């Protein structure tokens, strides 16, 4: 048994089990996170796992909760006064984490859950959690519309899905070893294009969230 394990509180032990399960999922995939491996990684007997969780599924759900804690924590910004700037900071931080954390990025763990969710019976729960995380982006857009930093004509859900698509493309590219996605002429340019599609004030211009350039507004095509 690991040193000091008897002094660990029940909540701390549950958290530790969830964390080591995530490490195992990142290394071996969802199916590879067996009860035997989880117990060994946590430094306890396999039977002791059932003191804290009723089943392996319950452990996987706890690990999934930790993944989404990391997702939301990664989107924290220093200020929420300007929602347009906040939205860009949320995206930029996602890139920064890939550069600094590599395979320990929470997106790696999330993609392992996505790939194995169906066989583990977790697809519906995972979908519900991820749709809620996408709605966080949409809510920031709505906040920006109320502030006047994002035009009212913009569809918040569309923006949220555009950003989610960008993030998923980067996550998959990084896991496949395509490091060029992190280069500014790829990831940052793609993000610039997305923001340019909605950040401009109709009939005018608005500073780009990065502060480096001005985005011209697009005018609607005349009706036939």
Secondary structure, 3 states (H helix, E strand, C coil): CCCCHHHCCHHHHHHHHHHHHHHHHHHHHHHHCCHHHHHHHHCCCHHHHHHHCCCHHHHHHHHHHHHHHHHHHHCCCCCCCCHHHHHHHHHHHHHHHHHHHHHHCHHHHHHHHHHHCCCCCCHHHHHHHHHHHHHHHHHHHHHHHHHCCCCCCCCHHHHHHHHHHHHHHHHHHHHCCCHHHHCHHHHHHHHHHHHHCCCCCCCCEEECCCCCCEEECCCCCCCC
